[in-house]
């Protein structure tokens, strides 16, 4: 068998599109994520066999949410309830570091479909994925701290809020069933079920509430899936090999199959699935301009506990948040880092709270407008940028009101809440868990929180907003539908409400059911086991040569914001290459 390796230079000469450098391998010494502080004993350093097998039917590269659910559907079959049985394929999963140590183990702990500002088919699909995960966690007893709640999108600039309202109103005209998931809250409104003050964002210009959102421990969700696969399908049926980076792919010039090369040896596989998200271009350099790595940063902030004049009342719990949050605002000139792009960038920050019984940490991410080069093209997650970390510790209150009083203020006190960092007295002892470090509580100056963890993670931003799911075409280094190389990646920060059933779709195509189900892109399927109507897989995610050409007609990703779903909420909505909001 003759093996032909596909080099970056070869791809560049053939396509003429390789203008961004490919990503490297995941960093050997990444920052320590809050979610990885309790690794699974069964998965840590796991290798199902001491040596790599020489052959496999399917190699899955990546062990995050995409890889884990792809393996589940390969082994358990395509039934949504996991009670089926797949084929007898020998599935080998290769992970460069520890299991689920990439984006899924380093994100913000959200699962929230974006209903407005999205293509309606994608919004409906994300809602379906959310419901699938919510059922799975409940029915299969997955202990991942899943908490269903509502999502508050707080707009701190009037222009962006009004554009978002226009999007929601347009959605109500075209897809009222989707718009029913939304509630608009204006600053001028009072006396309703929700006000900006009751939502704890009294200084916002307005807010949109999404009915479907959740906080969770993403690593524990994926770890449970992998642990159960290992127990249910001993090798060679399912074989997980951690700390085994894939360094190259090679395709036979004659015959079928792929050679997957690692530092520990090579494997010949009939099919290969790349669940590699922001690192995809390391193995497929032709994707360098289609899926761009973008680094995000997050901190786990210790929540403030109210002081009390009553002695012995120091154990009073901090405020309990009943929503997840997005804080969005138009670009502010002068708010970029000296090391960031000179282009003013919007605010796009996001927050969930851990359960109070688990510590109540505020998982706060964003601040990318202060990052070096806006984080675009950054594939290393082994550093925390100090300026972004400082921003995340200082820029939460305001806009968020963390008062522990059960009734939040009326409009008369909203202005005070907007100017004041919150009703907290002197700082607590540095030995106390809920420490807040105050940098001038009076005179409207920010308060600074203490962070127990600060970390970075690499996101895969898609040039045309949407994930890439399907067979890799010849022009990108694959062989089309019959070539045996598949991809499921490029979620632009929305992997949690998209990846699980995107993995199901790519597996459906891999096992040969893709053509039989192709008509469902234009209609609806049916989950016979439960009698549920299954929302169609969005055609926007399908990977083919025509889509590649359309994507490459768009500007190159340089800011990252132009790839996100909120890109039309900045700059008057006139340019898709403006800025936006993605997780």
C-alpha positions in Angstrom: 0.0 0.0 0.0 1.4 3.4 -1.0 0.7 6.2 1.4 0.5 9.8 0.4 0.8 12.5 3.1 -1.0 15.8 2.6 1.2 18.7 3.5 0.3 22.3 4.2 2.3 23.4 1.2 0.5 21.0 -1.1 -2.8 22.2 0.1 -1.8 25.8 -0.4 -0.6 25.2 -3.9 -3.8 23.3 -4.8 -6.4 25.7 -3.2 -4.6 29.0 -3.0 -6.5 29.7 0.2 -4.1 28.9 3.0 -3.5 32.4 4.4 -3.8 31.6 8.1 -1.3 29.2 9.8 -2.7 25.8 10.9 -3.2 25.2 14.6 -0.7 23.3 16.6 -1.2 20.4 18.9 -3.0 21.0 22.2 -0.6 22.5 24.8 1.2 20.1 27.0 0.8 22.2 30.1 -2.6 23.9 29.9 -4.0 26.3 32.4 -6.0 24.6 35.2 -9.7 24.6 34.5 -12.2 24.7 37.3 -14.1 21.8 35.6 -11.0 19.6 35.5 -10.3 19.8 39.3 -12.1 16.6 40.0 -10.9 14.2 37.2 -12.6 10.8 36.8 -10.4 8.2 38.4 -11.5 5.8 35.6 -10.4 8.1 32.8 -7.3 9.8 34.2 -4.4 8.4 32.1 -6.7 5.8 30.7 -5.5 3.5 28.0 -7.8 0.5 27.3 -4.8 -1.4 26.0 -1.1 -0.9 26.9 -0.2 -0.7 23.2 -2.1 0.9 20.3 -4.0 -1.5 18.1 -2.6 -1.8 14.5 -6.1 -1.5 13.0 -9.6 -0.1 13.8 -12.8 0.2 11.9 -13.3 3.8 13.1 -10.9 6.2 14.7 -12.4 9.1 16.6 -9.9 11.9 17.2 -11.0 13.9 20.2 -12.8 13.0 23.5 -14.9 16.1 24.1 -18.7 16.3 23.8 -18.6 15.6 20.0 -16.2 12.6 20.2 -18.0 11.1 23.2 -21.5 11.3 21.7 -20.2 10.1 18.3 -18.8 7.0 20.1 -22.0 6.5 21.9 -24.1 6.6 18.7 -21.6 4.3 16.9 -21.8 1.7 19.7 -25.4 2.1 21.0 -27.0 2.9 17.7 -28.8 6.0 16.6 -31.7 5.7 19.0 -31.9 8.8 21.2 -32.6 6.9 24.4 -29.3 5.0 24.1 -31.1 1.6 24.4 -30.3 0.4 21.0 -27.3 -1.4 19.7 -24.9 -0.2 17.0 -22.8 -2.3 14.7 -19.8 -4.3 15.6 -17.3 -1.7 14.6 -14.1 -1.5 16.5 -14.0 2.1 17.7 -10.7 3.6 18.8 -10.7 7.1 20.4 -7.5 9.1 20.5 -7.0 12.1 22.8 -4.0 14.3 22.8 -4.1 15.0 26.5 -6.4 13.7 29.3 -10.0 12.8 28.4 -12.2 15.8 27.8 -9.4 18.3 28.5 -10.1 20.5 25.5 -13.0 23.0 24.9 -15.7 21.0 26.6 -13.6 20.8 29.8 -12.7 24.4 29.6 -15.9 26.3 28.7 -18.3 28.5 30.7 -20.6 25.8 32.0 -23.6 26.9 29.9 -26.0 25.0 27.6 -28.2 27.6 26.0 -29.7 27.6 22.5 -29.7 31.0 20.8 -33.2 31.4 19.6 -33.0 34.9 18.0 -30.2 36.2 15.9 -29.8 32.7 14.5 -31.1 30.9 11.3 -34.4 29.6 12.5 -33.5 26.0 11.5 -30.4 26.2 13.6 -32.3 27.7 16.5 -34.9 24.9 16.4 -32.1 22.3 16.2 -30.3 23.8 19.3 -33.6 23.7 21.2 -33.9 20.0 20.2 -30.3 19.3 21.4 -31.1 21.1 24.7 -34.2 19.0 25.3 -32.3 15.8 24.4 -29.5 16.6 26.9 -32.1 17.6 29.6 -33.9 14.2 29.1 -30.6 12.3 29.0 -29.3 13.7 32.3 -32.6 13.0 34.0 -33.5 9.6 32.6 -30.0 8.1 32.6 -29.0 9.6 36.0 -26.0 11.6 34.8 -24.6 13.5 37.8 -23.3 16.7 36.2 -25.0 19.4 38.3 -27.5 20.1 35.5 -29.7 23.0 36.5 -32.5 24.2 34.1 -33.1 27.9 34.3 -33.7 30.9 32.1 -31.1 32.9 30.3 -31.0 36.7 30.6 -29.3 38.6 27.8 -28.6 42.0 29.3 -27.9 44.7 26.8 -25.8 47.6 28.2 -26.1 49.8 25.1 -29.5 51.0 23.7 -28.5 50.5 20.1 -27.7 46.8 20.5 -30.8 46.2 22.5 -33.1 47.8 19.9 -31.5 45.7 17.2 -32.0 42.6 19.2 -35.7 43.5 19.8 -36.1 44.0 16.1 -34.6 40.5 15.5 -37.0 39.0 18.1 -40.0 40.8 16.6 -39.1 39.6 13.1 -38.8 36.1 14.4 -42.3 36.4 15.9 -43.6 37.2 12.4 -41.9 34.3 10.7 -41.6 31.6 13.4 -43.9 32.4 16.3 -43.2 29.0 17.9 -39.6 30.0 18.3 -40.4 33.6 19.4 -42.6 32.1 22.2 -39.3 31.2 23.9 -38.5 34.8 24.4 -39.5 37.7 26.7 -38.5 41.3 26.1 -37.9 43.4 29.2 -37.5 47.2 28.7 -36.0 49.7 31.1 -39.2 51.8 30.9 -41.4 48.9 32.0 -42.4 48.2 35.5 -44.9 46.2 37.4 -44.7 43.2 35.1 -43.6 39.7 36.0 -40.0 40.7 35.4 -38.2 44.0 35.5 -34.5 44.8 35.0 -34.2 45.2 38.8 -35.7 41.8 39.5 -33.4 40.3 36.9 -30.5 41.8 38.8 -29.4 44.0 35.9 -30.8 47.4 36.9 -28.3 49.4 34.8 -29.1 47.6 31.6 -30.8 49.3 28.7 -33.0 46.3 28.3 -33.0 42.5 28.3 -34.2 39.5 26.4 -35.1 36.4 28.4 -34.7 33.0 26.8 -36.8 30.2 28.4 -34.4 27.4 27.8 -31.0 27.5 29.4 -29.0 25.4 31.8 -25.8 25.4 33.9 -23.9 22.2 34.3 -20.5 20.6 34.9 -19.6 19.8 31.2 -16.7 17.5 32.0 -18.8 15.3 34.2 -21.4 14.9 31.5 -18.8 13.7 29.0 -16.9 11.7 31.6 -20.1 9.7 32.4 -20.6 8.9 28.7 -17.0 7.7 28.3 -17.0 5.7 31.5 -20.2 3.9 30.5 -18.8 3.1 27.0 -15.7 1.6 28.5 -17.7 -0.5 30.9 -20.3 -1.7 28.4 -17.9 -2.3 25.4 -14.5 -3.6 26.5 -11.8 -3.4 23.9 -11.5 -4.1 21.1 -15.1 -2.9 20.7 -14.3 0.5 22.3 -10.7 1.5 23.0 -9.8 4.9 24.6 -6.2 6.0 24.5 -5.4 9.3 26.3 -2.2 11.2 26.0 -1.9 10.1 22.4 -1.9 13.1 20.1 -2.5 12.5 16.4 0.4 14.1 14.5 -0.7 13.4 10.9 -3.2 11.7 8.6 -2.2 9.9 5.5 -4.4 8.5 2.7 -3.7 5.5 0.5 -3.3 6.4 -3.2 -4.9 3.0 -4.0 -7.5 1.2 -2.0 -9.4 2.6 1.0 -8.4 3.5 4.5 -6.4 6.1 6.5 -3.1 5.9 8.3 -3.4 7.8 11.7 0.1 8.6 13.0 0.8 9.2 16.7 4.1 9.3 18.7 3.2 5.8 19.9 2.7 4.3 16.5 0.3 4.2 13.6 -3.2 2.8 13.1 -4.9 1.8 9.9 -8.6 2.7 9.9 -11.4 2.4 7.5 -13.0 5.6 8.7 -11.7 8.6 10.7 -13.8 11.2 12.5 -12.2 14.5 13.4 -13.9 15.8 16.6 -11.1 18.4 16.9 -12.9 21.7 16.8 -10.3 24.6 17.0 -7.4 22.2 16.4 -8.8 20.8 13.1 -6.4 22.7 10.8 -3.5 20.9 12.5 -4.5 17.7 10.7 -6.3 19.4 7.8 -4.4 22.5 6.9 -7.0 23.4 4.2 -9.4 24.2 7.0 -7.2 27.0 8.3 -9.4 29.7 6.9 -12.7 27.9 7.6 -12.3 26.9 11.3 -10.1 29.4 13.1 -9.0 28.8 16.7 -10.0 31.6 19.0 -8.9 31.6 22.7 -11.4 32.5 25.4 -10.7 33.2 29.1 -12.8 32.4 32.2 -12.5 32.9 35.9 -14.3 31.1 38.8 -15.0 34.1 41.1 -15.7 33.5 44.8 -19.1 35.0 45.6 -19.4 37.7 48.2 -21.2 36.9 51.3 -23.1 39.7 53.1 -21.6 40.9 56.4 -23.8 41.1 59.4 -23.7 43.0 62.6 -25.0 39.9 64.3 -22.0 38.0 65.7 -21.8 34.4 64.4 -23.7 35.2 61.2 -20.7 34.9 58.9 -22.0 31.6 57.4 -24.9 33.4 55.6 -25.1 32.2 52.0 -24.3 34.5 49.1 -26.9 35.6 46.6 -28.5 32.8 44.6 -28.9 33.5 40.9 -31.9 32.0 39.2 -30.7 32.8 35.6 -27.6 32.5 33.5 -26.4 35.8 32.0 -24.9 37.3 28.9 -23.7 40.9 29.1 -23.5 42.6 25.7 -22.7 46.1 24.6 -21.5 48.1 21.6 -17.8 48.6 21.0 -16.3 51.3 23.2 -13.3 53.1 21.7 -10.4 53.0 24.1 -11.5 49.8 25.8 -9.2 47.5 23.9 -5.9 46.3 25.3 -2.7 47.8 24.2 -1.8 44.3 23.0 -5.3 43.7 21.3 -6.5 44.7 17.9 -6.7 48.4 17.4 -10.4 47.9 16.3 -12.9 48.6 19.1 -14.7 45.4 20.0 -18.0 44.8 21.7 -18.6 43.5 25.1 -19.6 39.8 25.1 -19.4 38.3 28.6 -21.2 35.3 30.1 -22.0 34.0 33.5 -23.4 31.1 35.4 -23.4 30.3 39.1 -22.5 27.0 40.6 -25.0 25.6 43.1 -24.7 27.2 46.5 -24.1 23.9 48.1 -21.1 23.4 45.9 -19.6 26.8 46.7 -21.7 29.1 44.5 -18.7 30.3 42.4 -19.5 32.7 39.7 -18.2 31.3 36.4 -17.5 34.4 34.4 -16.1 34.4 30.9 -15.4 37.0 28.2 -13.2 40.1 28.1 -11.9 39.0 24.7 -11.8 42.6 23.5 -8.8 43.0 25.8 -7.0 39.9 24.7 -3.9 39.9 22.5 -5.1 40.0 18.9 -8.6 39.5 20.2 -7.6 35.8 20.8 -8.0 35.1 17.0 -5.6 32.4 15.8 -4.6 31.5 19.3 -4.5 27.7 19.7 -2.5 27.5 23.0 -4.4 27.3 26.2 -1.3 27.4 28.5 -1.5 31.0 29.6 -3.9 33.4 31.3 -3.7 36.9 30.0 -3.4 39.3 33.0 -5.4 42.1 31.6 -8.3 39.9 30.7 -8.1 38.2 34.1 -8.2 41.6 35.8 -11.2 42.7 33.7 -13.2 39.6 34.7 -12.4 40.1 38.4 -13.5 43.8 38.3 -16.2 44.2 35.7 -19.0 42.0 37.0 -20.7 44.4 39.6 -22.0 46.4 38.0 -23.8 45.4 35.7 -24.9 42.5 38.0 -26.5 43.2 41.3 -25.5 40.6 43.8 -27.7 41.8 46.6 -28.8 39.0 48.9 -32.2 40.7 49.7 -35.1 38.6 48.5 -36.8 41.6 46.9 -34.8 43.5 44.4 -35.1 47.2 44.2 -37.7 49.4 42.5 -36.9 51.9 39.8 -36.0 54.5 42.4 -33.1 52.5 43.6 -32.1 51.2 40.2 -30.0 54.2 39.5 -28.1 53.8 42.8 -27.5 50.2 42.0 -26.1 51.2 38.6 -23.6 53.5 40.2 -22.7 51.4 43.2 -20.9 48.1 43.2 -23.4 46.6 45.7 -24.5 46.6 49.3 -21.5 45.0 50.9 -19.6 46.4 53.9 -16.0 45.9 54.8 -14.0 43.1 53.1 -14.1 39.7 54.7 -11.0 38.0 56.1 -8.6 36.6 53.5 -9.1 33.2 55.1 -12.9 33.2 54.4 -14.0 31.4 51.3 -16.3 34.1 50.0 -13.6 36.8 50.0 -14.1 39.9 48.0 -11.3 42.3 47.5 -12.7 45.9 47.3 -10.8 48.4 45.1 -12.8 51.4 46.3 -16.3 50.4 47.1 -17.3 54.0 47.5 -17.6 56.7 44.8 -18.9 54.1 42.3 -15.6 52.3 41.8 -15.5 48.7 40.9 -15.1 45.9 43.4 -12.7 43.2 42.6 -13.5 39.5 43.3 -11.1 36.8 44.2 -10.8 34.0 41.6 -10.2 30.4 42.7 -9.4 29.4 39.1 -8.5 31.3 36.0 -8.1 29.4 32.7 -8.2 29.6 29.0 -9.7 27.4 26.3 -9.7 27.2 22.5 -12.9 27.6 20.5 -13.3 26.7 16.8 -14.8 29.7 15.0 -16.5 29.0 11.7 -16.0 31.4 8.8 -19.7 31.3 7.9 -21.1 31.0 11.5 -22.1 27.3 11.3 -20.6 24.0 12.3 -19.1 21.7 9.6 -20.6 18.2 9.7 -20.1 15.5 7.1 -17.5 14.0 4.8 -14.4 16.0 4.1 -14.2 16.8 0.3 -11.2 16.2 -1.8 -10.3 19.9 -1.9 -9.9 20.0 1.9 -7.8 16.8 2.1 -10.5 14.1 2.3 -12.2 11.9 -0.3 -15.9 13.0 -0.3 -18.7 10.7 1.0 -16.8 7.5 0.0 -13.5 8.7 1.2 -13.8 7.7 4.9 -12.7 11.0 6.4 -15.3 12.9 8.4 -15.6 16.0 10.5 -17.8 17.4 13.1 -16.4 20.7 14.4 -16.5 24.5 14.2 -19.3 25.4 16.6 -18.3 29.1 17.1 -18.8 28.8 20.8 -22.2 27.0 20.6 -21.0 23.4 21.0 -23.0 22.5 24.1 -26.4 23.1 22.4 -25.3 21.6 19.1 -22.6 19.0 19.3 -24.4 15.9 20.7 -26.9 15.6 17.8 -24.4 16.9 15.3 -22.4 13.9 16.3 -25.4 11.7 15.8 -25.9 13.1 12.2 -22.3 12.5 11.2 -22.5 8.9 12.6 -25.7 8.4 10.6 -23.8 9.3 7.5 -20.8 7.2 8.4 -22.9 4.0 8.9 -24.6 4.5 5.6 -27.9 5.9 6.7 -27.1 9.4 5.5 -28.6 9.0 2.0 -31.8 7.4 3.4 -32.3 10.3 5.8 -31.2 13.0 3.4 -34.8 14.0 2.7 -35.1 14.9 6.4 -33.1 18.1 5.7 -36.3 19.4 4.1 -38.8 17.8 6.5 -39.0 16.1 9.8 -37.9 12.7 11.2 -39.5 10.6 13.9 -38.0 9.0 17.0 -40.1 5.8 17.0 -38.9 4.7 20.4 -40.5 7.6 22.2 -43.1 8.7 19.6 -41.4 12.1 19.4 -41.1 14.3 16.4 -37.5 14.9 15.6 -36.4 18.3 14.4 -34.5 18.2 11.2 -30.8 18.5 11.1 -30.0 22.0 9.7 -28.8 22.0 6.1 -26.6 25.0 7.1 -24.2 22.5 8.8 -23.8 20.2 5.8 -20.3 20.1 4.4 -19.9 20.1 0.6 -17.8 21.9 -2.1 -20.6 24.5 -2.7 -20.7 25.6 0.9 -16.9 25.8 1.0 -17.0 28.1 -2.0 -19.7 30.3 -0.4 -17.8 30.5 2.8 -14.6 31.6 1.1 -16.5 34.4 -0.7 -16.9 35.9 2.8 -14.1 38.0 4.4 -11.4 36.1 6.3 -12.0 35.9 10.0 -9.8 38.6 11.6 -11.8 39.8 14.7 -13.8 36.6 15.5 -17.0 38.7 16.1 -17.9 38.5 12.5 -18.5 34.8 12.8 -20.9 34.9 15.6 -24.7 34.9 15.7 -25.0 38.4 17.0 -22.8 39.9 14.3 -25.8 41.9 13.0 -26.4 43.6 16.3 -23.4 45.9 16.1 -22.8 48.7 13.8 -26.4 49.3 12.9 -26.8 45.8 11.6 -25.4 46.8 8.2 -22.4 44.5 8.0 -22.0 40.8 8.6 -18.4 41.5 9.3 -19.1 43.7 12.3 -19.1 42.3 15.7 -21.2 39.9 17.7 -21.7 37.5 20.5 -20.5 33.9 20.8 -19.5 31.5 23.6 
